[in-house]
Amino acid sequence: MTEMVLDFVLGPFWQAVGDFYFQHQMILNSIVVGAALCNIFFRKRKSEAGSQS
C-alpha cells in the first residue's frame, strides 16, 4: 500500500528512485543509522575533550 501511495504522489520519474530504495532499504537504513551513531559518539567525545581543557 505504501508503494502505491508513493507512486501516485511522486509520479513516474520518482518511481525508479522508490524502487531502488525498496530494493536496497536494509543497506541504506544501516548507513543512516551508522552515521547517526557515529555523530552521537564523536560529538560526545568532542564535548568531553573540550570540557577537560
mmCIF entry with sequence, helices, sheets and N, C-alpha, C, O atoms, coordinates in Angstrom:
data_MODEL
# 
_entry.id   MODEL 
# 
_entity.id                         1 
_entity.type                       polymer 
_entity.pdbx_number_of_molecules   1 
# 
_entity_poly.entity_id                      1 
_entity_poly.type                           'polypeptide(L)' 
_entity_poly.nstd_linkage                   no 
_entity_poly.nstd_monomer                   no 
_entity_poly.pdbx_seq_one_letter_code       MTEMVLDFVLGPFWQAVGDFYFQHQMILNSIVVGAALCNIFFRKRKSEAGSQS 
_entity_poly.pdbx_seq_one_letter_code_can   MTEMVLDFVLGPFWQAVGDFYFQHQMILNSIVVGAALCNIFFRKRKSEAGSQS 
_entity_poly.pdbx_strand_id                 A 
# 
loop_
_entity_poly_seq.entity_id 
_entity_poly_seq.num 
_entity_poly_seq.mon_id 
_entity_poly_seq.hetero 
1 1  MET n 
1 2  THR n 
1 3  GLU n 
1 4  MET n 
1 5  VAL n 
1 6  LEU n 
1 7  ASP n 
1 8  PHE n 
1 9  VAL n 
1 10 LEU n 
1 11 GLY n 
1 12 PRO n 
1 13 PHE n 
1 14 TRP n 
1 15 GLN n 
1 16 ALA n 
1 17 VAL n 
1 18 GLY n 
1 19 ASP n 
1 20 PHE n 
1 21 TYR n 
1 22 PHE n 
1 23 GLN n 
1 24 HIS n 
1 25 GLN n 
1 26 MET n 
1 27 ILE n 
1 28 LEU n 
1 29 ASN n 
1 30 SER n 
1 31 ILE n 
1 32 VAL n 
1 33 VAL n 
1 34 GLY n 
1 35 ALA n 
1 36 ALA n 
1 37 LEU n 
1 38 CYS n 
1 39 ASN n 
1 40 ILE n 
1 41 PHE n 
1 42 PHE n 
1 43 ARG n 
1 44 LYS n 
1 45 ARG n 
1 46 LYS n 
1 47 SER n 
1 48 GLU n 
1 49 ALA n 
1 50 GLY n 
1 51 SER n 
1 52 GLN n 
1 53 SER n 
# 
_struct_asym.id          A 
_struct_asym.entity_id   1 
# 
loop_
_struct_conf.conf_type_id 
_struct_conf.id 
_struct_conf.pdbx_PDB_helix_id 
_struct_conf.beg_label_comp_id 
_struct_conf.beg_label_asym_id 
_struct_conf.beg_label_seq_id 
_struct_conf.pdbx_beg_PDB_ins_code 
_struct_conf.end_label_comp_id 
_struct_conf.end_label_asym_id 
_struct_conf.end_label_seq_id 
_struct_conf.pdbx_end_PDB_ins_code 
_struct_conf.beg_auth_comp_id 
_struct_conf.beg_auth_asym_id 
_struct_conf.beg_auth_seq_id 
_struct_conf.end_auth_comp_id 
_struct_conf.end_auth_asym_id 
_struct_conf.end_auth_seq_id 
_struct_conf.pdbx_PDB_helix_class 
_struct_conf.details 
_struct_conf.pdbx_PDB_helix_length 
HELX_P HELX_P1 AA1 THR A 2  ? GLN A 23 ? THR A 2  GLN A 23 1 ? 22 
HELX_P HELX_P2 AA2 GLN A 25 ? GLN A 52 ? GLN A 25 GLN A 52 1 ? 28 
# 
_struct_conf_type.id          HELX_P 
_struct_conf_type.criteria    ? 
_struct_conf_type.reference   ? 
# 
loop_
_atom_site.group_PDB 
_atom_site.id 
_atom_site.type_symbol 
_atom_site.label_atom_id 
_atom_site.label_alt_id 
_atom_site.label_comp_id 
_atom_site.label_asym_id 
_atom_site.label_entity_id 
_atom_site.label_seq_id 
_atom_site.pdbx_PDB_ins_code 
_atom_site.Cartn_x 
_atom_site.Cartn_y 
_atom_site.Cartn_z 
_atom_site.occupancy 
_atom_site.B_iso_or_equiv 
_atom_site.pdbx_formal_charge 
_atom_site.auth_seq_id 
_atom_site.auth_comp_id 
_atom_site.auth_asym_id 
_atom_site.auth_atom_id 
_atom_site.pdbx_PDB_model_num 
ATOM 1   N N  . MET A 1 1  ? 0.824  -1.187 0.000   1.00 0.00 ? 1  MET A N  1 
ATOM 2   C CA . MET A 1 1  ? 0.000  0.000  0.000   1.00 0.00 ? 1  MET A CA 1 
ATOM 3   C C  . MET A 1 1  ? 0.871  1.253  0.000   1.00 0.00 ? 1  MET A C  1 
ATOM 4   O O  . MET A 1 1  ? 0.555  2.233  -0.676  1.00 0.00 ? 1  MET A O  1 
ATOM 5   N N  . THR A 1 2  ? 1.965  1.223  0.756   1.00 0.00 ? 2  THR A N  1 
ATOM 6   C CA . THR A 1 2  ? 2.863  2.372  0.800   1.00 0.00 ? 2  THR A CA 1 
ATOM 7   C C  . THR A 1 2  ? 3.434  2.653  -0.581  1.00 0.00 ? 2  THR A C  1 
ATOM 8   O O  . THR A 1 2  ? 3.534  3.811  -0.989  1.00 0.00 ? 2  THR A O  1 
ATOM 9   N N  . GLU A 1 3  ? 3.808  1.607  -1.300  1.00 0.00 ? 3  GLU A N  1 
ATOM 10  C CA . GLU A 1 3  ? 4.359  1.791  -2.636  1.00 0.00 ? 3  GLU A CA 1 
ATOM 11  C C  . GLU A 1 3  ? 3.350  2.449  -3.573  1.00 0.00 ? 3  GLU A C  1 
ATOM 12  O O  . GLU A 1 3  ? 3.719  3.303  -4.379  1.00 0.00 ? 3  GLU A O  1 
ATOM 13  N N  . MET A 1 4  ? 2.078  2.057  -3.473  1.00 0.00 ? 4  MET A N  1 
ATOM 14  C CA . MET A 1 4  ? 1.053  2.652  -4.332  1.00 0.00 ? 4  MET A CA 1 
ATOM 15  C C  . MET A 1 4  ? 0.905  4.145  -4.049  1.00 0.00 ? 4  MET A C  1 
ATOM 16  O O  . MET A 1 4  ? 0.808  4.944  -4.980  1.00 0.00 ? 4  MET A O  1 
ATOM 17  N N  . VAL A 1 5  ? 0.889  4.518  -2.797  1.00 0.00 ? 5  VAL A N  1 
ATOM 18  C CA . VAL A 1 5  ? 0.744  5.928  -2.429  1.00 0.00 ? 5  VAL A CA 1 
ATOM 19  C C  . VAL A 1 5  ? 1.942  6.724  -2.919  1.00 0.00 ? 5  VAL A C  1 
ATOM 20  O O  . VAL A 1 5  ? 1.778  7.804  -3.486  1.00 0.00 ? 5  VAL A O  1 
ATOM 21  N N  . LEU A 1 6  ? 3.153  6.199  -2.705  1.00 0.00 ? 6  LEU A N  1 
ATOM 22  C CA . LEU A 1 6  ? 4.352  6.906  -3.158  1.00 0.00 ? 6  LEU A CA 1 
ATOM 23  C C  . LEU A 1 6  ? 4.390  7.031  -4.676  1.00 0.00 ? 6  LEU A C  1 
ATOM 24  O O  . LEU A 1 6  ? 4.770  8.082  -5.192  1.00 0.00 ? 6  LEU A O  1 
ATOM 25  N N  . ASP A 1 7  ? 4.009  5.992  -5.398  1.00 0.00 ? 7  ASP A N  1 
ATOM 26  C CA . ASP A 1 7  ? 3.980  6.067  -6.854  1.00 0.00 ? 7  ASP A CA 1 
ATOM 27  C C  . ASP A 1 7  ? 2.989  7.124  -7.328  1.00 0.00 ? 7  ASP A C  1 
ATOM 28  O O  . ASP A 1 7  ? 3.267  7.851  -8.281  1.00 0.00 ? 7  ASP A O  1 
ATOM 29  N N  . PHE A 1 8  ? 1.858  7.213  -6.684  1.00 0.00 ? 8  PHE A N  1 
ATOM 30  C CA . PHE A 1 8  ? 0.852  8.205  -7.072  1.00 0.00 ? 8  PHE A CA 1 
ATOM 31  C C  . PHE A 1 8  ? 1.323  9.623  -6.752  1.00 0.00 ? 8  PHE A C  1 
ATOM 32  O O  . PHE A 1 8  ? 1.163  10.529 -7.570  1.00 0.00 ? 8  PHE A O  1 
ATOM 33  N N  . VAL A 1 9  ? 1.901  9.817  -5.567  1.00 0.00 ? 9  VAL A N  1 
ATOM 34  C CA . VAL A 1 9  ? 2.301  11.154 -5.129  1.00 0.00 ? 9  VAL A CA 1 
ATOM 35  C C  . VAL A 1 9  ? 3.534  11.641 -5.883  1.00 0.00 ? 9  VAL A C  1 
ATOM 36  O O  . VAL A 1 9  ? 3.580  12.799 -6.297  1.00 0.00 ? 9  VAL A O  1 
ATOM 37  N N  . LEU A 1 10 ? 4.524  10.788 -6.068  1.00 0.00 ? 10 LEU A N  1 
ATOM 38  C CA . LEU A 1 10 ? 5.791  11.214 -6.651  1.00 0.00 ? 10 LEU A CA 1 
ATOM 39  C C  . LEU A 1 10 ? 5.813  11.165 -8.172  1.00 0.00 ? 10 LEU A C  1 
ATOM 40  O O  . LEU A 1 10 ? 6.638  11.833 -8.796  1.00 0.00 ? 10 LEU A O  1 
ATOM 41  N N  . GLY A 1 11 ? 4.939  10.401 -8.769  1.00 0.00 ? 11 GLY A N  1 
ATOM 42  C CA . GLY A 1 11 ? 4.874  10.341 -10.219 1.00 0.00 ? 11 GLY A CA 1 
ATOM 43  C C  . GLY A 1 11 ? 5.831  9.313  -10.807 1.00 0.00 ? 11 GLY A C  1 
ATOM 44  O O  . GLY A 1 11 ? 6.556  8.638  -10.076 1.00 0.00 ? 11 GLY A O  1 
ATOM 45  N N  . PRO A 1 12 ? 5.827  9.199  -12.124 1.00 0.00 ? 12 PRO A N  1 
ATOM 46  C CA . PRO A 1 12 ? 6.599  8.137  -12.774 1.00 0.00 ? 12 PRO A CA 1 
ATOM 47  C C  . PRO A 1 12 ? 8.114  8.320  -12.672 1.00 0.00 ? 12 PRO A C  1 
ATOM 48  O O  . PRO A 1 12 ? 8.841  7.330  -12.596 1.00 0.00 ? 12 PRO A O  1 
ATOM 49  N N  . PHE A 1 13 ? 8.600  9.548  -12.670 1.00 0.00 ? 13 PHE A N  1 
ATOM 50  C CA . PHE A 1 13 ? 10.050 9.762  -12.600 1.00 0.00 ? 13 PHE A CA 1 
ATOM 51  C C  . PHE A 1 13 ? 10.617 9.242  -11.299 1.00 0.00 ? 13 PHE A C  1 
ATOM 52  O O  . PHE A 1 13 ? 11.663 8.593  -11.288 1.00 0.00 ? 13 PHE A O  1 
ATOM 53  N N  . TRP A 1 14 ? 9.943  9.519  -10.214 1.00 0.00 ? 14 TRP A N  1 
ATOM 54  C CA . TRP A 1 14 ? 10.432 9.107  -8.896  1.00 0.00 ? 14 TRP A CA 1 
ATOM 55  C C  . TRP A 1 14 ? 10.147 7.646  -8.586  1.00 0.00 ? 14 TRP A C  1 
ATOM 56  O O  . TRP A 1 14 ? 10.598 7.132  -7.562  1.00 0.00 ? 14 TRP A O  1 
ATOM 57  N N  . GLN A 1 15 ? 9.403  6.968  -9.461  1.00 0.00 ? 15 GLN A N  1 
ATOM 58  C CA . GLN A 1 15 ? 9.114  5.554  -9.256  1.00 0.00 ? 15 GLN A CA 1 
ATOM 59  C C  . GLN A 1 15 ? 10.413 4.749  -9.264  1.00 0.00 ? 15 GLN A C  1 
ATOM 60  O O  . GLN A 1 15 ? 10.560 3.800  -8.494  1.00 0.00 ? 15 GLN A O  1 
ATOM 61  N N  . ALA A 1 16 ? 11.355 5.123  -10.132 1.00 0.00 ? 16 ALA A N  1 
ATOM 62  C CA . ALA A 1 16 ? 12.649 4.430  -10.182 1.00 0.00 ? 16 ALA A CA 1 
ATOM 63  C C  . ALA A 1 16 ? 13.419 4.637  -8.881  1.00 0.00 ? 16 ALA A C  1 
ATOM 64  O O  . ALA A 1 16 ? 14.071 3.714  -8.391  1.00 0.00 ? 16 ALA A O  1 
ATOM 65  N N  . VAL A 1 17 ? 13.349 5.839  -8.323  1.00 0.00 ? 17 VAL A N  1 
ATOM 66  C CA . VAL A 1 17 ? 14.021 6.113  -7.048  1.00 0.00 ? 17 VAL A CA 1 
ATOM 67  C C  . VAL A 1 17 ? 13.382 5.288  -5.939  1.00 0.00 ? 17 VAL A C  1 
ATOM 68  O O  . VAL A 1 17 ? 14.086 4.719  -5.105  1.00 0.00 ? 17 VAL A O  1 
ATOM 69  N N  . GLY A 1 18 ? 12.084 5.223  -5.924  1.00 0.00 ? 18 GLY A N  1 
ATOM 70  C CA . GLY A 1 18 ? 11.376 4.432  -4.920  1.00 0.00 ? 18 GLY A CA 1 
ATOM 71  C C  . GLY A 1 18 ? 11.683 2.950  -5.042  1.00 0.00 ? 18 GLY A C  1 
ATOM 72  O O  . GLY A 1 18 ? 11.868 2.262  -4.039  1.00 0.00 ? 18 GLY A O  1 
ATOM 73  N N  . ASP A 1 19 ? 11.737 2.458  -6.281  1.00 0.00 ? 19 ASP A N  1 
ATOM 74  C CA . ASP A 1 19 ? 12.077 1.052  -6.494  1.00 0.00 ? 19 ASP A CA 1 
ATOM 75  C C  . ASP A 1 19 ? 13.484 0.749  -5.990  1.00 0.00 ? 19 ASP A C  1 
ATOM 76  O O  . ASP A 1 19 ? 13.717 -0.279 -5.353  1.00 0.00 ? 19 ASP A O  1 
ATOM 77  N N  . PHE A 1 20 ? 14.421 1.653  -6.281  1.00 0.00 ? 20 PHE A N  1 
ATOM 78  C CA . PHE A 1 20 ? 15.794 1.468  -5.803  1.00 0.00 ? 20 PHE A CA 1 
ATOM 79  C C  . PHE A 1 20 ? 15.829 1.446  -4.285  1.00 0.00 ? 20 PHE A C  1 
ATOM 80  O O  . PHE A 1 20 ? 16.505 0.607  -3.689  1.00 0.00 ? 20 PHE A O  1 
ATOM 81  N N  . TYR A 1 21 ? 15.106 2.364  -3.655  1.00 0.00 ? 21 TYR A N  1 
ATOM 82  C CA . TYR A 1 21 ? 15.087 2.411  -2.188  1.00 0.00 ? 21 TYR A CA 1 
ATOM 83  C C  . TYR A 1 21 ? 14.502 1.127  -1.604  1.00 0.00 ? 21 TYR A C  1 
ATOM 84  O O  . TYR A 1 21 ? 15.072 0.557  -0.673  1.00 0.00 ? 21 TYR A O  1 
ATOM 85  N N  . PHE A 1 22 ? 13.380 0.670  -2.135  1.00 0.00 ? 22 PHE A N  1 
ATOM 86  C CA . PHE A 1 22 ? 12.743 -0.526 -1.591  1.00 0.00 ? 22 PHE A CA 1 
ATOM 87  C C  . PHE A 1 22 ? 13.614 -1.767 -1.785  1.00 0.00 ? 22 PHE A C  1 
ATOM 88  O O  . PHE A 1 22 ? 13.585 -2.677 -0.956  1.00 0.00 ? 22 PHE A O  1 
ATOM 89  N N  . GLN A 1 23 ? 14.384 -1.812 -2.867  1.00 0.00 ? 23 GLN A N  1 
ATOM 90  C CA . GLN A 1 23 ? 15.261 -2.954 -3.103  1.00 0.00 ? 23 GLN A CA 1 
ATOM 91  C C  . GLN A 1 23 ? 16.483 -2.936 -2.190  1.00 0.00 ? 23 GLN A C  1 
ATOM 92  O O  . GLN A 1 23 ? 17.015 -3.995 -1.854  1.00 0.00 ? 23 GLN A O  1 
ATOM 93  N N  . HIS A 1 24 ? 16.935 -1.753 -1.786  1.00 0.00 ? 24 HIS A N  1 
ATOM 94  C CA . HIS A 1 24 ? 18.167 -1.614 -1.011  1.00 0.00 ? 24 HIS A CA 1 
ATOM 95  C C  . HIS A 1 24 ? 17.942 -0.946 0.342   1.00 0.00 ? 24 HIS A C  1 
ATOM 96  O O  . HIS A 1 24 ? 18.870 -0.355 0.893   1.00 0.00 ? 24 HIS A O  1 
ATOM 97  N N  . GLN A 1 25 ? 16.748 -1.026 0.878   1.00 0.00 ? 25 GLN A N  1 
ATOM 98  C CA . GLN A 1 25 ? 16.437 -0.291 2.089   1.00 0.00 ? 25 GLN A CA 1 
ATOM 99  C C  . GLN A 1 25 ? 17.221 -0.777 3.300   1.00 0.00 ? 25 GLN A C  1 
ATOM 100 O O  . GLN A 1 25 ? 17.509 0.024  4.189   1.00 0.00 ? 25 GLN A O  1 
ATOM 101 N N  . MET A 1 26 ? 17.577 -2.046 3.370   1.00 0.00 ? 26 MET A N  1 
ATOM 102 C CA . MET A 1 26 ? 18.347 -2.542 4.506   1.00 0.00 ? 26 MET A CA 1 
ATOM 103 C C  . MET A 1 26 ? 19.737 -1.888 4.528   1.00 0.00 ? 26 MET A C  1 
ATOM 104 O O  . MET A 1 26 ? 20.208 -1.466 5.584   1.00 0.00 ? 26 MET A O  1 
ATOM 105 N N  . ILE A 1 27 ? 20.378 -1.808 3.383   1.00 0.00 ? 27 ILE A N  1 
ATOM 106 C CA . ILE A 1 27 ? 21.706 -1.200 3.302   1.00 0.00 ? 27 ILE A CA 1 
ATOM 107 C C  . ILE A 1 27 ? 21.619 0.304  3.568   1.00 0.00 ? 27 ILE A C  1 
ATOM 108 O O  . ILE A 1 27 ? 22.402 0.841  4.352   1.00 0.00 ? 27 ILE A O  1 
ATOM 109 N N  . LEU A 1 28 ? 20.680 0.980  2.924   1.00 0.00 ? 28 LEU A N  1 
ATOM 110 C CA . LEU A 1 28 ? 20.563 2.429  3.080   1.00 0.00 ? 28 LEU A CA 1 
ATOM 111 C C  . LEU A 1 28 ? 20.213 2.819  4.514   1.00 0.00 ? 28 LEU A C  1 
ATOM 112 O O  . LEU A 1 28 ? 20.775 3.773  5.052   1.00 0.00 ? 28 LEU A O  1 
ATOM 113 N N  . ASN A 1 29 ? 19.295 2.094  5.128   1.00 0.00 ? 29 ASN A N  1 
ATOM 114 C CA . ASN A 1 29 ? 18.927 2.407  6.506   1.00 0.00 ? 29 ASN A CA 1 
ATOM 115 C C  . ASN A 1 29 ? 20.083 2.134  7.459   1.00 0.00 ? 29 ASN A C  1 
ATOM 116 O O  . ASN A 1 29 ? 20.264 2.862  8.434   1.00 0.00 ? 29 ASN A O  1 
ATOM 117 N N  . SER A 1 30 ? 20.866 1.094  7.190   1.00 0.00 ? 30 SER A N  1 
ATOM 118 C CA . SER A 1 30 ? 22.033 0.803  8.024   1.00 0.00 ? 30 SER A CA 1 
ATOM 119 C C  . SER A 1 30 ? 23.056 1.923  7.941   1.00 0.00 ? 30 SER A C  1 
ATOM 120 O O  . SER A 1 30 ? 23.669 2.275  8.949   1.00 0.00 ? 30 SER A O  1 
ATOM 121 N N  . ILE A 1 31 ? 23.249 2.487  6.756   1.00 0.00 ? 31 ILE A N  1 
ATOM 122 C CA . ILE A 1 31 ? 24.181 3.601  6.589   1.00 0.00 ? 31 ILE A CA 1 
ATOM 123 C C  . ILE A 1 31 ? 23.705 4.819  7.366   1.00 0.00 ? 31 ILE A C  1 
ATOM 124 O O  . ILE A 1 31 ? 24.508 5.485  8.020   1.00 0.00 ? 31 ILE A O  1 
ATOM 125 N N  . VAL A 1 32 ? 22.425 5.118  7.304   1.00 0.00 ? 32 VAL A N  1 
ATOM 126 C CA . VAL A 1 32 ? 21.879 6.281  8.008   1.00 0.00 ? 32 VAL A CA 1 
ATOM 127 C C  . VAL A 1 32 ? 22.004 6.109  9.524   1.00 0.00 ? 32 VAL A C  1 
ATOM 128 O O  . VAL A 1 32 ? 22.418 7.033  10.224  1.00 0.00 ? 32 VAL A O  1 
ATOM 129 N N  . VAL A 1 33 ? 21.646 4.928  10.025  1.00 0.00 ? 33 VAL A N  1 
ATOM 130 C CA . VAL A 1 33 ? 21.735 4.673  11.468  1.00 0.00 ? 33 VAL A CA 1 
ATOM 131 C C  . VAL A 1 33 ? 23.193 4.702  11.916  1.00 0.00 ? 33 VAL A C  1 
ATOM 132 O O  . VAL A 1 33 ? 23.504 5.248  12.974  1.00 0.00 ? 33 VAL A O  1 
ATOM 133 N N  . GLY A 1 34 ? 24.087 4.120  11.122  1.00 0.00 ? 34 GLY A N  1 
ATOM 134 C CA . GLY A 1 34 ? 25.512 4.139  11.455  1.00 0.00 ? 34 GLY A CA 1 
ATOM 135 C C  . GLY A 1 34 ? 26.064 5.553  11.500  1.00 0.00 ? 34 GLY A C  1 
ATOM 136 O O  . GLY A 1 34 ? 26.843 5.883  12.394  1.00 0.00 ? 34 GLY A O  1 
ATOM 137 N N  . ALA A 1 35 ? 25.676 6.384  10.557  1.00 0.00 ? 35 ALA A N  1 
ATOM 138 C CA . ALA A 1 35 ? 26.132 7.772  10.545  1.00 0.00 ? 35 ALA A CA 1 
ATOM 139 C C  . ALA A 1 35 ? 25.608 8.529  11.762  1.00 0.00 ? 35 ALA A C  1 
ATOM 140 O O  . ALA A 1 35 ? 26.332 9.337  12.345  1.00 0.00 ? 35 ALA A O  1 
ATOM 141 N N  . ALA A 1 36 ? 24.376 8.283  12.147  1.00 0.00 ? 36 ALA A N  1 
ATOM 142 C CA . ALA A 1 36 ? 23.810 8.941  13.325  1.00 0.00 ? 36 ALA A CA 1 
ATOM 143 C C  . ALA A 1 36 ? 24.534 8.499  14.592  1.00 0.00 ? 36 ALA A C  1 
ATOM 144 O O  . ALA A 1 36 ? 24.811 9.324  15.462  1.00 0.00 ? 36 ALA A O  1 
ATOM 145 N N  . LEU A 1 37 ? 24.842 7.214  14.708  1.00 0.00 ? 37 LEU A N  1 
ATOM 146 C CA . LEU A 1 37 ? 25.568 6.727  15.890  1.00 0.00 ? 37 LEU A CA 1 
ATOM 147 C C  . LEU A 1 37 ? 26.978 7.299  15.947  1.00 0.00 ? 37 LEU A C  1 
ATOM 148 O O  . LEU A 1 37 ? 27.455 7.663  17.022  1.00 0.00 ? 37 LEU A O  1 
ATOM 149 N N  . CYS A 1 38 ? 27.649 7.381  14.802  1.00 0.00 ? 38 CYS A N  1 
ATOM 150 C CA . CYS A 1 38 ? 28.989 7.991  14.769  1.00 0.00 ? 38 CYS A CA 1 
ATOM 151 C C  . CYS A 1 38 ? 28.920 9.453  15.180  1.00 0.00 ? 38 CYS A C  1 
ATOM 152 O O  . CYS A 1 38 ? 29.778 9.936  15.919  1.00 0.00 ? 38 CYS A O  1 
ATOM 153 N N  . ASN A 1 39 ? 27.909 10.151 14.706  1.00 0.00 ? 39 ASN A N  1 
ATOM 154 C CA . ASN A 1 39 ? 27.741 11.562 15.046  1.00 0.00 ? 39 ASN A CA 1 
ATOM 155 C C  . ASN A 1 39 ? 27.537 11.726 16.553  1.00 0.00 ? 39 ASN A C  1 
ATOM 156 O O  . ASN A 1 39 ? 28.131 12.614 17.164  1.00 0.00 ? 39 ASN A O  1 
ATOM 157 N N  . ILE A 1 40 ? 26.719 10.894 17.142  1.00 0.00 ? 40 ILE A N  1 
ATOM 158 C CA . ILE A 1 40 ? 26.476 10.966 18.589  1.00 0.00 ? 40 ILE A CA 1 
ATOM 159 C C  . ILE A 1 40 ? 27.752 10.643 19.351  1.00 0.00 ? 40 ILE A C  1 
ATOM 160 O O  . ILE A 1 40 ? 28.092 11.337 20.309  1.00 0.00 ? 40 ILE A O  1 
ATOM 161 N N  . PHE A 1 41 ? 28.465 9.594  18.934  1.00 0.00 ? 41 PHE A N  1 
ATOM 162 C CA . PHE A 1 41 ? 29.676 9.170  19.623  1.00 0.00 ? 41 PHE A CA 1 
ATOM 163 C C  . PHE A 1 41 ? 30.754 10.244 19.551  1.00 0.00 ? 41 PHE A C  1 
ATOM 164 O O  . PHE A 1 41 ? 31.351 10.589 20.571  1.00 0.00 ? 41 PHE A O  1 
ATOM 165 N N  . PHE A 1 42 ? 31.012 10.778 18.353  1.00 0.00 ? 42 PHE A N  1 
ATOM 166 C CA . PHE A 1 42 ? 32.081 11.767 18.211  1.00 0.00 ? 42 PHE A CA 1 
ATOM 167 C C  . PHE A 1 42 ? 31.703 13.112 18.819  1.00 0.00 ? 42 PHE A C  1 
ATOM 168 O O  . PHE A 1 42 ? 32.587 13.836 19.276  1.00 0.00 ? 42 PHE A O  1 
ATOM 169 N N  . ARG A 1 43 ? 30.432 13.468 18.842  1.00 0.00 ? 43 ARG A N  1 
ATOM 170 C CA . ARG A 1 43 ? 30.016 14.711 19.477  1.00 0.00 ? 43 ARG A CA 1 
ATOM 171 C C  . ARG A 1 43 ? 30.235 14.614 20.985  1.00 0.00 ? 43 ARG A C  1 
ATOM 172 O O  . ARG A 1 43 ? 30.703 15.567 21.609  1.00 0.00 ? 43 ARG A O  1 
ATOM 173 N N  . LYS A 1 44 ? 29.899 13.466 21.567  1.00 0.00 ? 44 LYS A N  1 
ATOM 174 C CA . LYS A 1 44 ? 30.102 13.267 22.995  1.00 0.00 ? 44 LYS A CA 1 
ATOM 175 C C  . LYS A 1 44 ? 31.592 13.308 23.315  1.00 0.00 ? 44 LYS A C  1 
ATOM 176 O O  . LYS A 1 44 ? 31.996 13.922 24.303  1.00 0.00 ? 44 LYS A O  1 
ATOM 177 N N  . ARG A 1 45 ? 32.405 12.665 22.498  1.00 0.00 ? 45 ARG A N  1 
ATOM 178 C CA . ARG A 1 45 ? 33.848 12.639 22.718  1.00 0.00 ? 45 ARG A CA 1 
ATOM 179 C C  . ARG A 1 45 ? 34.432 14.049 22.590  1.00 0.00 ? 45 ARG A C  1 
ATOM 180 O O  . ARG A 1 45 ? 35.308 14.425 23.369  1.00 0.00 ? 45 ARG A O  1 
ATOM 181 N N  . LYS A 1 46 ? 33.958 14.831 21.618  1.00 0.00 ? 46 LYS A N  1 
ATOM 182 C CA . LYS A 1 46 ? 34.465 16.190 21.417  1.00 0.00 ? 46 LYS A CA 1 
ATOM 183 C C  . LYS A 1 46 ? 34.088 17.078 22.609  1.00 0.00 ? 46 LYS A C  1 
ATOM 184 O O  . LYS A 1 46 ? 34.901 17.892 23.047  1.00 0.00 ? 46 LYS A O  1 
ATOM 185 N N  . SER A 1 47 ? 32.875 16.935 23.136  1.00 0.00 ? 47 SER A N  1 
ATOM 186 C CA . SER A 1 47 ? 32.452 17.764 24.254  1.00 0.00 ? 47 SER A CA 1 
ATOM 187 C C  . SER A 1 47 ? 33.212 17.383 25.532  1.00 0.00 ? 47 SER A C  1 
ATOM 188 O O  . SER A 1 47 ? 33.489 18.247 26.363  1.00 0.00 ? 47 SER A O  1 
ATOM 189 N N  . GLU A 1 48 ? 33.548 16.104 25.695  1.00 0.00 ? 48 GLU A N  1 
ATOM 190 C CA . GLU A 1 48 ? 34.346 15.692 26.850  1.00 0.00 ? 48 GLU A CA 1 
ATOM 191 C C  . GLU A 1 48 ? 35.758 16.261 26.752  1.00 0.00 ? 48 GLU A C  1 
ATOM 192 O O  . GLU A 1 48 ? 36.310 16.696 27.763  1.00 0.00 ? 48 GLU A O  1 
ATOM 193 N N  . ALA A 1 49 ? 36.351 16.269 25.572  1.00 0.00 ? 49 ALA A N  1 
ATOM 194 C CA . ALA A 1 49 ? 37.697 16.796 25.374  1.00 0.00 ? 49 ALA A CA 1 
ATOM 195 C C  . ALA A 1 49 ? 37.699 18.316 25.591  1.00 0.00 ? 49 ALA A C  1 
ATOM 196 O O  . ALA A 1 49 ? 38.659 18.861 26.135  1.00 0.00 ? 49 ALA A O  1 
ATOM 197 N N  . GLY A 1 50 ? 36.653 18.985 25.179  1.00 0.00 ? 50 GLY A N  1 
ATOM 198 C CA . GLY A 1 50 ? 36.568 20.439 25.350  1.00 0.00 ? 50 GLY A CA 1 
ATOM 199 C C  . GLY A 1 50 ? 36.388 20.834 26.803  1.00 0.00 ? 50 GLY A C  1 
ATOM 200 O O  . GLY A 1 50 ? 36.882 21.885 27.212  1.00 0.00 ? 50 GLY A O  1 
ATOM 201 N N  . SER A 1 51 ? 35.698 20.029 27.595  1.00 0.00 ? 51 SER A N  1 
ATOM 202 C CA . SER A 1 51 ? 35.473 20.367 28.999  1.00 0.00 ? 51 SER A CA 1 
ATOM 203 C C  . SER A 1 51 ? 36.713 20.085 29.853  1.00 0.00 ? 51 SER A C  1 
ATOM 204 O O  . SER A 1 51 ? 36.861 20.662 30.930  1.00 0.00 ? 51 SER A O  1 
ATOM 205 N N  . GLN A 1 52 ? 37.605 19.201 29.385  1.00 0.00 ? 52 GLN A N  1 
ATOM 206 C CA . GLN A 1 52 ? 38.808 18.892 30.132  1.00 0.00 ? 52 GLN A CA 1 
ATOM 207 C C  . GLN A 1 52 ? 39.883 19.958 29.951  1.00 0.00 ? 52 GLN A C  1 
ATOM 208 O O  . GLN A 1 52 ? 40.746 20.112 30.815  1.00 0.00 ? 52 GLN A O  1 
ATOM 209 N N  . SER A 1 53 ? 39.844 20.693 28.847  1.00 0.00 ? 53 SER A N  1 
ATOM 210 C CA . SER A 1 53 ? 40.869 21.703 28.570  1.00 0.00 ? 53 SER A CA 1 
ATOM 211 C C  . SER A 1 53 ? 40.717 22.914 29.442  1.00 0.00 ? 53 SER A C  1 
ATOM 212 O O  . SER A 1 53 ? 41.502 23.856 29.332  1.00 0.00 ? 53 SER A O  1 
# 
